[in-house]
Amino acid sequence: MQIYLDYSATTPPRPEAIALMQQVMTEQWGNPSSLHFWGERAAVVVEQARLQVADLIGAEPHNMIFTSGGTEADNLAIFGVAQQFSVPQHMITSSVEHSAIAEPLRSLEQAGWEVTRLPVNPQGRVEPQALVAALRPNTVLVSVIYGQSEVGTLQPIELLGQITRNHGALFHTDAVQVAGRLPINVQSLPVDLLSLSSHKIYGPQGAGALYVRSGVELAPLLRGGGQEFRLRSGTQAVPAIAGFGIAAELAAQEMATETPRLMALRDRLFDQLADVDVLIPTGDRLHRLPHHVSFCLRCSDGERLSGRTLVRDMNLAGIAISAGAACNSGKPSPSPVLLAMGLGERLAKGGIRLTLGRHTTAADVDWTATVLKQVLHRLGLEATLSNV
């Protein structure tokens, strides 16, 4: 029996996306920029997908820029704003961002920009007043992740975005984990830039998008033919974009039933592991991604016992989960996210994440809880706990 519980890392492409991609590769393979019949057919595919992805978040199609994925969308948002200034300015982010935001901002700091990283509470949530206090006259962009991929916490994006808008700065959010799982409407949500990824919603890897509110100016990262409204040069990956589009359309259609189903399974798994003392739940249980379950290992020592230890042993049992901690040269290092939430280095090496998806059943959840308890018992963690 094999169970996949790493849907936050990637989702299996749904059959409808695979079928459409095959059709596009065999029948609509032209260059969308070409003016002839073959190019026009490909261009229709791209624009249909643009409409489908836009509809998922309540956007207008012309506000969607296709990219190679969520990382490029994040980079385009950060550097696209920064490159418009000849003199370094100030940006604000949270202390629990994905590396696709954290690393570009670190690069800007090396170039002289000032970056404020907002603290979070023990559940990983930003306090809006911290943003109010951090804003400066030269703050040009605030970027706060919508749903944290490691611990599942949802940020108060509507309030943070409104505070930023009132100040006159731009607001960006990485919504890669949220889109397709919770409703998003950029017509009412005060965001100027929003990142999406195809392979998080059962589309193919290699496609993503950045929503850019009308009137927001960005400098392109890639220069060349001027595709994607001159913001992302390069011939579009038409099959991947087509798969992204149909996945977005189906996610929107299924959300009303799939999201509560996932929430019920999520809570079922939390409840079944509630009596395991060595597992400390992480993240915010109330403000949480609907498919996300996470813990840290109370007795992690970073070498013999860590989150990676549990991932390995669960994999041997046929169950895919993931570790929250980063890995450097094969050695576990503390998770920056867990450290930012106030956990010590020892605990921050013991993070694990179990994320559910459209193929997950109640039987999968029940068996996973049973196996995880068996693995912990085999590792002797109860004995370890008594000595902590």
Secondary structure, 3 states (H helix, E strand, C coil): CCEECECCCCCCCCHHHHHHHHHHHHHCCCCCCCCCHHHHHHHHHHHHHHHHHHHHCCCCHHHEEEECCHHHHHHHHHHHHHCCCCCCCEEEEECCCCHHHHHHHHHHHHCCCEEEEECECCCCCECHHHHHHHCCCCEEEEECCCECCCCCEECCHHHHHHHHHHHCCEEEEECCCCECCECCCCCCCCCCEEEEEHHHCCCCCCCEEEEECCCCCCCCCCCCCCCCCCCCCCCCCHHHHHHHHHHHHHHHHHHHHHHHHHHHHHHHHHHHCCCCCCEEECCCCCCECCCEEEEEECCCCCCCCCHHHHHHHHHHCCEECEECCCEECCEECCCHHHHHCCCCHHHHCCEEEEECCCCCCHHHHHHHHHHHHHHHHHCCHHHHHHCC
